[in-house]
Amino acid sequence: MASSENLPLELKAMNLRFGALGKAAPQAMTAFRSLMGEASKAGVLPSSTKELIAVAIAVHQGCADCILFHVANARRHGASREELAEVLAVTIEMGGGPSAVYASRALEAFDTFMSENI
């Protein structure tokens, strides 16, 4: 796991890779971005809750880049550290040890992004 000071750089690198994929496969990525936008916009559930759900799935799947992306979005949409911690507890319940490892990455990312206002 990277040190916390590298997390903003990892997020930036992931976004650059995502952009490069968008240029290589524009139709697919435009469709995917549209799906992401629709799925995460506020409806009955607020966007922060939807992003926390995405964090839980990313933790369970062990997708380090997805964790960074959705933690940053959850924070941007106003999710609190306490809300994240509760979501991570449920994720650990359902995913066991591997989820605990990735949950710690999600909490570290939240704290880092909070301190750097990302």
C-alpha positions in Angstrom: 0.0 0.0 0.0 1.3 3.4 -0.9 2.0 6.1 1.7 -0.8 8.6 2.3 1.2 11.4 0.6 1.1 9.5 -2.6 -2.7 9.0 -2.7 -3.5 12.3 -4.4 -0.9 11.5 -7.0 -2.3 8.0 -7.4 -5.8 9.6 -7.9 -4.5 12.0 -10.5 -2.7 9.2 -12.3 -5.8 7.1 -12.3 -7.8 10.0 -13.8 -5.2 10.4 -16.5 -5.4 6.7 -17.4 -9.1 7.0 -17.5 -8.8 10.0 -19.9 -6.4 8.1 -22.1 -8.8 5.2 -22.3 -11.5 7.7 -23.2 -9.5 8.8 -26.2 -8.7 5.3 -27.2 -12.3 4.0 -26.9 -14.4 7.2 -27.0 -17.8 5.6 -27.7 -17.5 3.1 -24.9 -16.1 5.5 -22.4 -18.7 8.2 -23.2 -21.4 5.6 -22.6 -19.7 4.5 -19.4 -19.3 8.1 -18.2 -22.9 8.7 -18.9 -23.8 5.6 -16.8 -21.6 6.8 -14.0 -23.2 10.2 -14.0 -26.8 8.9 -14.0 -26.0 6.3 -11.3 -24.4 8.8 -9.0 -26.7 11.8 -9.3 -29.0 12.6 -6.4 -32.4 10.9 -6.5 -34.2 9.2 -3.6 -30.7 8.6 -2.3 -28.3 11.5 -2.1 -25.1 11.4 -4.2 -23.0 11.0 -1.1 -24.8 7.7 -0.2 -24.5 6.4 -3.7 -20.7 7.1 -3.7 -20.4 5.4 -0.3 -22.1 2.3 -1.8 -19.6 2.5 -4.7 -16.8 2.7 -2.1 -18.2 -0.4 -0.4 -18.2 -2.3 -3.7 -14.7 -1.1 -4.6 -13.4 -2.3 -1.2 -15.1 -5.6 -1.5 -13.7 -6.1 -5.1 -10.2 -4.9 -4.0 -10.0 -2.2 -6.6 -7.5 0.3 -5.2 -8.1 2.9 -8.0 -11.8 2.6 -7.6 -11.5 3.1 -3.9 -9.6 6.4 -4.4 -12.0 7.6 -7.1 -15.2 6.9 -5.1 -13.8 8.1 -1.8 -12.9 11.4 -3.4 -16.4 11.6 -4.9 -18.1 10.7 -1.6 -16.1 13.4 0.2 -16.9 15.9 -2.6 -20.6 15.1 -2.2 -20.4 15.7 1.6 -20.0 12.2 3.1 -18.6 12.3 6.5 -15.8 10.2 8.0 -18.3 8.6 10.4 -20.6 7.6 7.5 -17.6 6.1 5.6 -16.6 4.2 8.8 -20.1 2.7 9.1 -20.1 1.7 5.5 -16.7 0.1 5.8 -17.8 -1.8 8.9 -20.6 -3.4 6.8 -18.2 -4.1 4.0 -15.8 -5.9 6.4 -18.7 -7.9 7.8 -19.6 -9.1 4.3 -16.0 -9.4 2.9 -13.9 -10.4 5.9 -10.1 -9.9 6.1 -9.5 -8.8 2.5 -12.2 -6.2 2.8 -10.6 -5.0 6.1 -7.3 -4.4 4.3 -8.9 -2.4 1.5 -11.2 -0.6 4.0 -8.1 0.7 5.7 -7.0 2.1 2.4 -10.4 3.8 1.9 -10.2 5.4 5.4 -6.6 6.5 4.8 -7.7 8.1 1.4 -10.6 9.9 3.1 -8.3 11.4 5.8 -5.6 12.3 3.2 -8.1 13.9 0.8 -9.7 15.8 3.7 -6.4 17.2 4.9 -5.5 18.2 1.3 -9.1 19.4 0.4 -9.5 17.0 -2.5 
